[in-house]
Amino acid sequence: MTSEVSGPSVDTVESLMKEAETLKIKLEEERQKLNDVTLASVAERLEIINYMNIKPRRTLKGHQAKVLCSDWSPDKRHIVSSSQDGKMIIWDAYTTNKEHAVTMPTTWVMACAYAPSGNLVACGGLDNKVTVYPLSLDEDVTLRKKTVGTHTSYMSCCIFPNSDQQILTGSGDSTCALWDVESGQLLQSFHGHSADVMTIDLAPSETGNTFVSGSCDKLVLIWDMRSGHCVQSFEGHESDVNSVKFHPSGDAVATGSDDSTCRLFDLRADKEVATYSKESIIFGVNSVDFSVSGRLLFSGYNDYTVNVWDTLKCVRVCLLYGHENRVSCLQVSPDGTALSTGSWDSTLRVWA
Amino acid sequence: MEPDKEKCHRPKAFDKMEGLVREMQDAENGVPVRSQKLFLTSIPSAFMGKSHQAHHRLHLGYDLIEWLMERLSIEESEALNLANQLCQYGYFFPVSDSKNLVVKDDSSLYRFQSPYYWPYANKAPDNIDYAVYLSKRSMRNKQRHALDDHELETLGNLRKNLANKWDFITIQAEEQVKLGKVLKKGEKIISDSQERAYWRIHRPPPGQISSLEQCPVPPRSRNGNRTKKRTVEDGKREVDILKASLSRTRVKVSQALESMVQYVETYSEYDPIISGTQPSNPWVSEDLTYWQLNSPLVEIPTEKRVKRWGLSMEELVSDPTGLQEFTNYLRKEYSHENIRFWMAVNDLRRSAQSQIQRKVNEIFEEFLAPGAPCEINIDGKTMERVHQEMRSPSRFTFDSAQDHVYTLLLKKDCYPRFIRSEHYKNLLAVGIQPTTKKRFFGFGQQKKKTSTSSAPNPALLQQQQQSSQPCGISTGALSKRRGSDRSLSGSAHELAVSGVRGGDNRVPHSHSQSNLSDIPYRVKKPGIAVTSGASTSEDVCPWEAHGPEPRSRKNSTQMDSGSSASDICVAVQVAAEVTDPKVKKAGHLPQQSTMDGGKSSRKLSAVCCIEPRRASVSVPIDRKIFEEVSKVPTPTPAPTPTPPVPNKSDVDNKSEEICRTFRKSLSVAGAANAPTISVSSATDDGDVLQEAGADVVDPKVDGAEDEKPMEERLSAAMVEEEEDEEQDHKRRTEPEVVISRLALAPLAEPDSESPISELPPEPNFLSEEAKSNDVCPWEDEETKCNVDGSFRKTYTTLGFL
């Protein structure tokens, strides 16, 4: 990458765009050469999942406005959620009790995340900042809050990369950034998207140094955290990519987009391998997540529903109704026993 | 709330909605028109101008729904949801209800909105437009156009805020009223209703969220082009990325997908949503046992968890208990510096920036410096790189060394050895096997069936209410839509078809239904996680007595196949329950006979409890001993429910023998073995590997659950020829299994007494059995008998679990 030393050069934006176009065509040809089979046909031998007994088991009421983001605690029963009115709530989802409620100095807290230790949460949104709150039952959590990083636009997503000491953020300024929690130092920034980054996810491997991001430029990029370089990119969506999740195997990513489809991109085949859509589904997808085996993909839509897809057979298994407004976020619990959903109807639900 | 943002970013969904709505209004294939006749009074057909024809049409709710169902081949519930979305976005609206944008699946009437008023058709309206609209209405007939309270209030506020423009607003409003008067009556009604519906969407009454609202983030409020202006730098970056992608090696799609399918198949077993949880899903059953058994660090992991470690090294080291066991094992082999180095580097990578320098040095001093206390064995090239990196220490300084250690030493050497080791096999053998519970215990919160006669506690009640909340699942079978007799209120048969909704649901499709669980379509199919309502097995109480029952897999073939076995157990348990508490001890006997495998193995374990600690000097040596011993053929105890006694003493003798051998060899080992370094132990192990390989077969030979491909591969070669020998061998090793595990477990106290006497007297065990029985809190069982009865029924319909 020579982006830092652009300087005066013969390249113009136009010529580069043209070059990019021809490269894209070539790339697509290369990919097609190895495209010998469809996922559904490979999965033919599997049994159909034709029945699921997933029901709402908990309803978490307490937010006064739209729930925008939520994250499971590693302890498998706590949830942190953030909402439009600037509140962040820590729930014991099992008992449905609220353990902390924090008021942020901003509205639209669009991202929140639990640290791997379970002792720390981070959140942020229209304030362009990522702020961490150490959780303690003894004192007011806000007393020990700490602003870690600041973007030049809203912060849309954040995640702790297997460590309480670092946080990875995505922003409306079209970059992602890795911050040192203690010092607030920017450890690495990630340039490559040409529009707002909406979503990021870490590769499942413990030692993994890669993460994936989805953006309003319709691209899905895979990044090397250490070098800051984009190592792979996927095109295909026709609108904003709102959500992206690594397949538990680490070899694929699923995406959800405003174009009302979810897609599966395989990293080794280097291409899209499945699209999950139906004619009757016309609203955007806000959030996707896999069951722990990767067989099921849950996706939350603007039409208030959650669709459950059989990722391999590429068919819908069932629809979950319950929310009374858009499903804004959704996540399978760390041990896979439950699914949490958050909605603009200001509630969260836990399904199992 | 922030309606002026609407114009900015038009989501794709609107194109799709508009396409659909246009189709719906198609004269021939659209939604049938039923209106004119019904509403002659309000819309005299004479007034229907051709140009407005489409807007004069009224439609019945169920026609809309039916059309959507047919057009999109979807179920009714989905169609209803979709129709409601279209209504929420203002593509059509209820004629008789200007407050609620709700589509009912009945004969209520709906009118399509004029495309002029569609969302995004024009610039989003501003407050002046709204003020004009409100003042216009206030000027007109009070009866028909009176403002609602909130509208009046808004009008007042607007007048204050827009005071300087108020004259203009009033003039506009008067103009519009005048224009309106020119319209024919029918047209007036229509345009009034459409305008009203429009404002209902764009200025919803307080407390209601406009479906048009979006996140007010800056780029979304920019018009049109939302991608940033591209710079040369961006262009270069993109070209670079593309060039890199072109040279990337990729695999055939078929290959990639095949491995994905395989992965999913392998892990389905561990996916609670697909395969269920044992003993039960805490979210469903209100019983925390599953979480207790599977906490990050446990004394005795479940068998399933141990099995999972066998899938890949990543599985092993990502589980804290797995990592701990692995480390313990390697420590025994004097080769745990590798795993320690690996952990230290992981920790380094995740450390705070301020700690990096210090930690880099620490790691170097401990693992890499010449003569370091825990020097790891890496090749010169890697070492060179480390030295280079050390000049500018960073969190990535040791990445190359870590990679080397991980792939070459840990993954290719230590891990496979661990998986083949006695240590692992023993873990597997003693692993807890929680079964679906068969009955209720007094502890913990439990959810009871509604039919329970005993008084439910308040927490449970609350829980139940929660779980019957609005929700719905609709799957597969799309049953025929009901006939023409449509009730206005949504109906039971509809529910039966389309899943659950109801309760406090504001949204249209709200029907309250409490008896849903009785509806036949929910009949459970096997194979999917449905632990509805908890049931408890005696495996749940293990920590009350001993560690969870280490069930010997070999003997308990009839126990192994979850369903059938547990069915038997149910029967036994029920039998035991029916007899009253006094007879309980006796009642326990039949059970013992079905489970003798488990019991005897536990006794076995008791016998040897002391030895392991001392024996753990060197694992390879242990193994050899076992091998030797195993060559002495011994009668394999029959897996049938023979009384455990002869069986046990038989094995006891043997194990005693082993112990003795142990001690003998120990002295030898102790002398020779002290500072054996990992290298030697590794080669040492090489010899043993062959034989040990066979051990891995456990699951297969046992005919237990499906084995992992990994193990299969490892073992396949050995299985056939060594099966017999292995049977014996396993028996031999059994004691050791428990050894380390149980010895660690503080809960195993009652057992740990007996080994001291080396040959524990028989009755001791029996009494202990009885004791454990007493501890288990099912004293109040009789009161729950009918619960169990009813539960068992459900259980059998589940077939599996």
Interface residues (C-beta under 8 A of the other chain):
Chain A: M1 T2 S3 S6 S9 D11 T12 V13 L16 M17 E19 A20 L23 K24 K26 L27 E30 R31 L34 N35 D36 V37 L39 V42 A43 L46 E47 I49 N50 Y51 M52 N53 I54 K55 P56 R57 R58 T59 K66 L68 K76 R77 Y94 T96 W108 M110 L126 S153 Y154 S156 P161 N162 S163 D164 Q165 Q166 G172 S174 D180 V181 E182 S183 Q185 L187 H191 G192 S194 A195 D196 S205 E206 T207 C216 D217 R226 C230 V231 Q232 S233 E238 S239 H247 P248 S249 D251 A252 D258 D259 S260 D266 R268 A269 D270 K271 V273 K278 E279 S280 I282 F283 G284 S291 V292 S293 G294 R295 L296 N302 D303 Y304 T305 T311 L312 V317 C318 L319 L320 Y321 G322 E324 N325 V332 D335 G336 T337 A338 L339 W344 V350 W351 A352
Chain B: P11 K12 A13 K16 M17 L20 L68 L72 S73 I74 S77 E78 A79 N81 L82 Q85 I209 C215 P216 V217 P218 P219 R226 T227 K228 R230 T231 V232 E233 D234 G235 K236 R237 E238 V239 D240 I241 L242 K243 A244 S245 L246 R248 R250 V251 K252 V253 S254 Q255 A256 L257 E258 S259 M260 V261 Y263 V264 E265 Y267 S268 E269 Y270 D271 P272 I273 I274 T277 N281 P282 W283 V284 Y290 W291 N294 E314 V317 S318 N346 R349 R350 S351 A352 Q353 S354 F396 D399 Q402 Y406 Q466 S467 Q469 P470 C471 G472 I473 S474 T475 G476 G499 V500 R501 N505 R506 V507 H509 R522 K524 K525 G527 I528 A529 V530 S532
